[in-house]
Amino acid sequence: MSRIGKQPVPIPKGVTITIDGQTLTVKGAKGELSREFPPEIAFIQEGETIVVTRVNESRNARQRHGLVRTLIANMVEGVSKGYEKKLEIQGVGYRASTQGSKLVMALGYSHPVEFDPPAGITFAVEKNTSVTVTGIDKEVVGNTAARVRAARPPEPYKGKGVRYLGEQVRRKAGKAGK
């Protein structure tokens, strides 16, 4: 039995769950998320929790048991608290700003790098070098933050680029002088 999959998902106050076949819809203070799950996994609401079980003991069912439980827990947490990823920009002349909902960054290229946020994602910029990506869907927040970082990943010689807050960049020694 999956150690993660057998744990029930607690439902906080203010969050409502709707189960329609294999589709689960979660509504909360921050918004609404809906997702369809594979047929070999069943989930039922028991009071203030959701219990995830396997329909059979097939390999697919065993593999997806813990995954489905974690996805449901992430949906519940997203609509109640939300998710955010913080990025920091390091480098001379590197900066970020927002124009409307769009994120515009100067990263040493001959042109500014622009990002249109996907649905449900917002960008916030503090002090021109700190970018915060917020939203209710953990997967979309993480992918958007990764796309922003990929515009200019930190390089190993001077450490310039876009990195996650607290990310350690392994530095290399430059050319050895005579």
Secondary structure as a PSIPRED ss2 file (coil, helix, strand):
# PSIPRED VFORMAT (PSIPRED V4.0)

   1 M C   1.000  0.000  0.000
   2 S C   1.000  0.000  0.000
   3 R C   1.000  0.000  0.000
   4 I C   1.000  0.000  0.000
   5 G C   1.000  0.000  0.000
   6 K C   1.000  0.000  0.000
   7 Q C   1.000  0.000  0.000
   8 P C   1.000  0.000  0.000
   9 V E   0.000  0.000  1.000
  10 P E   0.000  0.000  1.000
  11 I C   1.000  0.000  0.000
  12 P C   1.000  0.000  0.000
  13 K C   1.000  0.000  0.000
  14 G C   1.000  0.000  0.000
  15 V C   1.000  0.000  0.000
  16 T E   0.000  0.000  1.000
  17 I E   0.000  0.000  1.000
  18 T E   0.000  0.000  1.000
  19 I E   0.000  0.000  1.000
  20 D E   0.000  0.000  1.000
  21 G C   1.000  0.000  0.000
  22 Q C   1.000  0.000  0.000
  23 T E   0.000  0.000  1.000
  24 L E   0.000  0.000  1.000
  25 T E   0.000  0.000  1.000
  26 V E   0.000  0.000  1.000
  27 K E   0.000  0.000  1.000
  28 G C   1.000  0.000  0.000
  29 A C   1.000  0.000  0.000
  30 K C   1.000  0.000  0.000
  31 G C   1.000  0.000  0.000
  32 E E   0.000  0.000  1.000
  33 L E   0.000  0.000  1.000
  34 S E   0.000  0.000  1.000
  35 R E   0.000  0.000  1.000
  36 E E   0.000  0.000  1.000
  37 F C   1.000  0.000  0.000
  38 P C   1.000  0.000  0.000
  39 P C   1.000  0.000  0.000
  40 E C   1.000  0.000  0.000
  41 I E   0.000  0.000  1.000
  42 A E   0.000  0.000  1.000
  43 F E   0.000  0.000  1.000
  44 I E   0.000  0.000  1.000
  45 Q E   0.000  0.000  1.000
  46 E E   0.000  0.000  1.000
  47 G C   1.000  0.000  0.000
  48 E C   1.000  0.000  0.000
  49 T E   0.000  0.000  1.000
  50 I E   0.000  0.000  1.000
  51 V E   0.000  0.000  1.000
  52 V E   0.000  0.000  1.000
  53 T E   0.000  0.000  1.000
  54 R E   0.000  0.000  1.000
  55 V C   1.000  0.000  0.000
  56 N C   1.000  0.000  0.000
  57 E C   1.000  0.000  0.000
  58 S C   1.000  0.000  0.000
  59 R H   0.000  1.000  0.000
  60 N H   0.000  1.000  0.000
  61 A H   0.000  1.000  0.000
  62 R H   0.000  1.000  0.000
  63 Q H   0.000  1.000  0.000
  64 R H   0.000  1.000  0.000
  65 H H   0.000  1.000  0.000
  66 G H   0.000  1.000  0.000
  67 L H   0.000  1.000  0.000
  68 V H   0.000  1.000  0.000
  69 R H   0.000  1.000  0.000
  70 T H   0.000  1.000  0.000
  71 L H   0.000  1.000  0.000
  72 I H   0.000  1.000  0.000
  73 A H   0.000  1.000  0.000
  74 N H   0.000  1.000  0.000
  75 M H   0.000  1.000  0.000
  76 V H   0.000  1.000  0.000
  77 E H   0.000  1.000  0.000
  78 G H   0.000  1.000  0.000
  79 V H   0.000  1.000  0.000
  80 S H   0.000  1.000  0.000
  81 K C   1.000  0.000  0.000
  82 G C   1.000  0.000  0.000
  83 Y E   0.000  0.000  1.000
  84 E E   0.000  0.000  1.000
  85 K E   0.000  0.000  1.000
  86 K E   0.000  0.000  1.000
  87 L E   0.000  0.000  1.000
  88 E E   0.000  0.000  1.000
  89 I E   0.000  0.000  1.000
  90 Q E   0.000  0.000  1.000
  91 G C   1.000  0.000  0.000
  92 V C   1.000  0.000  0.000
  93 G C   1.000  0.000  0.000
  94 Y C   1.000  0.000  0.000
  95 R E   0.000  0.000  1.000
  96 A E   0.000  0.000  1.000
  97 S E   0.000  0.000  1.000
  98 T E   0.000  0.000  1.000
  99 Q E   0.000  0.000  1.000
 100 G C   1.000  0.000  0.000
 101 S C   1.000  0.000  0.000
 102 K E   0.000  0.000  1.000
 103 L E   0.000  0.000  1.000
 104 V E   0.000  0.000  1.000
 105 M E   0.000  0.000  1.000
 106 A E   0.000  0.000  1.000
 107 L C   1.000  0.000  0.000
 108 G C   1.000  0.000  0.000
 109 Y C   1.000  0.000  0.000
 110 S C   1.000  0.000  0.000
 111 H C   1.000  0.000  0.000
 112 P C   1.000  0.000  0.000
 113 V E   0.000  0.000  1.000
 114 E E   0.000  0.000  1.000
 115 F E   0.000  0.000  1.000
 116 D C   1.000  0.000  0.000
 117 P C   1.000  0.000  0.000
 118 P C   1.000  0.000  0.000
 119 A C   1.000  0.000  0.000
 120 G C   1.000  0.000  0.000
 121 I C   1.000  0.000  0.000
 122 T E   0.000  0.000  1.000
 123 F E   0.000  0.000  1.000
 124 A E   0.000  0.000  1.000
 125 V E   0.000  0.000  1.000
 126 E E   0.000  0.000  1.000
 127 K C   1.000  0.000  0.000
 128 N C   1.000  0.000  0.000
 129 T C   1.000  0.000  0.000
 130 S E   0.000  0.000  1.000
 131 V E   0.000  0.000  1.000
 132 T E   0.000  0.000  1.000
 133 V E   0.000  0.000  1.000
 134 T E   0.000  0.000  1.000
 135 G E   0.000  0.000  1.000
 136 I C   1.000  0.000  0.000
 137 D C   1.000  0.000  0.000
 138 K H   0.000  1.000  0.000
 139 E H   0.000  1.000  0.000
 140 V H   0.000  1.000  0.000
 141 V H   0.000  1.000  0.000
 142 G H   0.000  1.000  0.000
 143 N H   0.000  1.000  0.000
 144 T H   0.000  1.000  0.000
 145 A H   0.000  1.000  0.000
 146 A H   0.000  1.000  0.000
 147 R H   0.000  1.000  0.000
 148 V H   0.000  1.000  0.000
 149 R H   0.000  1.000  0.000
 150 A H   0.000  1.000  0.000
 151 A C   1.000  0.000  0.000
 152 R C   1.000  0.000  0.000
 153 P C   1.000  0.000  0.000
 154 P C   1.000  0.000  0.000
 155 E C   1.000  0.000  0.000
 156 P C   1.000  0.000  0.000
 157 Y C   1.000  0.000  0.000
 158 K C   1.000  0.000  0.000
 159 G C   1.000  0.000  0.000
 160 K C   1.000  0.000  0.000
 161 G E   0.000  0.000  1.000
 162 V E   0.000  0.000  1.000
 163 R E   0.000  0.000  1.000
 164 Y E   0.000  0.000  1.000
 165 L C   1.000  0.000  0.000
 166 G C   1.000  0.000  0.000
 167 E C   1.000  0.000  0.000
 168 Q C   1.000  0.000  0.000
 169 V C   1.000  0.000  0.000
 170 R C   1.000  0.000  0.000
 171 R C   1.000  0.000  0.000
 172 K C   1.000  0.000  0.000
 173 A C   1.000  0.000  0.000
 174 G C   1.000  0.000  0.000
 175 K C   1.000  0.000  0.000
 176 A C   1.000  0.000  0.000
 177 G C   1.000  0.000  0.000
 178 K C   1.000  0.000  0.000
